[in-house]
Amino acid sequence: MKSGAQQRNALFKSVSVRQGTLIDRDEIAFSFKNTRYMSAIGLIAGGGQFPLLFAEAAKKQGRRVVAVAHVNETEPTLEQQADVTCWIKLGQLGKIIKFFRKQGVTETVFAGTITKTRIFKDVLPDFKGLTLWNKIDRRLDDAILRAVAQTLEEEGITVIASTCYLEHLFFPHGVLTRRQPSPEQLEDIRFGWSIAREIGKLDIGQCVVVRDRTVLAVEAIEGTDAAIRRGGTLAGSGAVVVKLKKPNQDFRFDLPATGERTITTLEEVKGAVLAVEAGQSLLFDRAAMIRAADAAGVVVVGLKEDENGLPQPGPF
């Protein structure tokens, strides 16, 4: 299967003269770009609302959405958003490739969550998926996703950033809630920030829960909500949650994401602060999230690193 660049070069070579007049290469490039604008785009969907939002945004851009949905993970309503949908079990990589080829897909995104503990109990890999799984030495998030992406690209299917039509969902810089972080909470944020960076380097997780500069929980395979519950329970009250992207984060998959549900979980354990890396993570249900946080008395803040690697919340 030809790549986009190969198709473009073939177009340039095959068309050079129209009624004795040399065709401008920019005209051909525009035609190619317009064709891509209307072309199919793959969506490998996990759970949550991100796949639904992506499908809606892609269709508004004129793309034909070809979705691969995971059984017991993806919202069934995705079928209403996508133009065509194929349901699979976790690990059926060969089925994805076959489906995309049939639908003419040459580029795709990953969007949504996969419950990571399913790799121990709810997997039905096909030959392609099993072969790839056995080749992966370190079965960590990035290693698995990069391996899948590489296999897809070897089959002529390019994996692109899942935020390509959803840049407006990036977490903003500054305090989003009425309540501001106290000096003590800012100290906990700085402490948690440094810890989260280190666990990110090890590709373990993206979130830590701290209080009084003590680590209460580190996110691993259980996910952010479970880590918040575990750390918040140990804190009793006043837990500070810090969630960051991993160093050298690949924006094609597994971006940190928070939303109204994150606040609901924090409220369950009487948590105090949610601190997120601004511009490097996704924020869903912004208005509803802020309303819930204000009602619960939770601080929500987006921070950026300064030149010394220290988090800065921006003006209060």
Secondary structure as the mmCIF struct_conf table of DSSP 4:
data_model
#
loop_
_struct_conf.conf_type_id
_struct_conf.id
_struct_conf.beg_label_comp_id
_struct_conf.beg_label_asym_id
_struct_conf.beg_label_seq_id
_struct_conf.end_label_comp_id
_struct_conf.end_label_asym_id
_struct_conf.end_label_seq_id
HELX_RH_AL_P HELX_RH_AL_P1 GLY A 4 SER A 14
STRN STRN1 VAL A 17 ARG A 18
TURN_TY1_P TURN_TY1_P1 GLN A 19 GLY A 20
STRN STRN2 THR A 21 LEU A 22
HELX_LH_PP_P HELX_LH_PP_P1 ILE A 23 ASP A 24
HELX_RH_AL_P HELX_RH_AL_P2 ARG A 25 TYR A 37
TURN_TY1_P TURN_TY1_P2 MET A 38 MET A 38
BEND BEND1 SER A 39 SER A 39
STRN STRN3 ALA A 40 ALA A 45
STRN STRN4 GLY A 47 GLY A 47
BEND BEND2 GLY A 48 GLN A 49
HELX_RH_AL_P HELX_RH_AL_P3 PHE A 50 LYS A 60
TURN_TY1_P TURN_TY1_P3 GLN A 61 GLY A 62
HELX_LH_PP_P HELX_LH_PP_P2 ARG A 63 ARG A 63
STRN STRN5 ARG A 64 HIS A 70
TURN_TY1_P TURN_TY1_P4 VAL A 71 GLU A 73
BEND BEND3 THR A 74 THR A 74
TURN_TY1_P TURN_TY1_P5 PRO A 76 THR A 77
HELX_RH_AL_P HELX_RH_AL_P4 LEU A 78 GLN A 81
BEND BEND4 ALA A 82 ASP A 83
STRN STRN6 VAL A 84 ILE A 88
STRN STRN7 LEU A 90 LEU A 90
TURN_TY1_P TURN_TY1_P6 GLY A 91 GLY A 91
HELX_RH_AL_P HELX_RH_AL_P5 LEU A 93 GLN A 103
TURN_TY1_P TURN_TY1_P7 GLY A 104 GLY A 104
STRN STRN8 GLU A 107 ALA A 111
BEND BEND5 GLY A 112 GLY A 112
STRN STRN9 THR A 113 THR A 113
HELX_RH_3T_P HELX_RH_3T_P1 LYS A 116 PHE A 120
TURN_TY1_P TURN_TY1_P8 LYS A 121 LYS A 121
BEND BEND6 ASP A 122 ASP A 122
STRN STRN10 VAL A 123 VAL A 123
HELX_RH_AL_P HELX_RH_AL_P6 PHE A 127 LYS A 135
BEND BEND7 ASP A 137 ARG A 138
HELX_RH_AL_P HELX_RH_AL_P7 ASP A 141 GLU A 154
TURN_TY1_P TURN_TY1_P9 GLU A 155 GLY A 156
STRN STRN11 THR A 158 VAL A 159
TURN_TY1_P TURN_TY1_P10 SER A 162 TYR A 165
HELX_RH_3T_P HELX_RH_3T_P2 GLU A 167 LEU A 169
STRN STRN12 PHE A 170 PHE A 170
HELX_LH_PP_P HELX_LH_PP_P3 PHE A 171 PRO A 172
BEND BEND8 HIS A 173 HIS A 173
STRN STRN13 GLY A 174 VAL A 175
BEND BEND9 THR A 177 ARG A 179
HELX_LH_PP_P HELX_LH_PP_P4 GLN A 180 SER A 182
HELX_RH_AL_P HELX_RH_AL_P8 PRO A 183 LYS A 201
TURN_TY1_P TURN_TY1_P11 LEU A 202 ASP A 203
BEND BEND10 ILE A 204 ILE A 204
BEND BEND11 GLN A 206 GLN A 206
STRN STRN14 CYS A 207 ARG A 211
TURN_TY1_P TURN_TY1_P12 ASP A 212 ARG A 213
STRN STRN15 THR A 214 VAL A 218
TURN_TY1_P TURN_TY1_P13 ILE A 221 GLU A 222
HELX_RH_AL_P HELX_RH_AL_P9 THR A 224 ALA A 235
BEND BEND12 GLY A 236 SER A 237
STRN STRN16 VAL A 240 LYS A 243
HELX_LH_PP_P HELX_LH_PP_P5 LYS A 245 LYS A 246
TURN_TY1_P TURN_TY1_P14 PRO A 247 ASN A 248
TURN_TY1_P TURN_TY1_P15 PHE A 251 ARG A 252
BEND BEND13 PHE A 253 PHE A 253
STRN STRN17 ALA A 257 THR A 258
HELX_RH_AL_P HELX_RH_AL_P10 GLU A 260 GLU A 268
TURN_TY1_P TURN_TY1_P16 VAL A 269 LYS A 270
STRN STRN18 VAL A 273 GLU A 277
TURN_TY1_P TURN_TY1_P17 ALA A 278 GLY A 279
BEND BEND14 GLN A 280 SER A 281
STRN STRN19 LEU A 282 LEU A 283
BEND BEND15 ASP A 285 ASP A 285
HELX_RH_AL_P HELX_RH_AL_P11 ARG A 286 ALA A 296
TURN_TY1_P TURN_TY1_P18 GLY A 297 GLY A 297
STRN STRN20 VAL A 299 GLU A 305
TURN_TY1_P TURN_TY1_P19 GLU A 307 ASN A 308
BEND BEND16 GLY A 309 GLY A 309
STRN STRN21 PRO A 311 GLN A 312
#
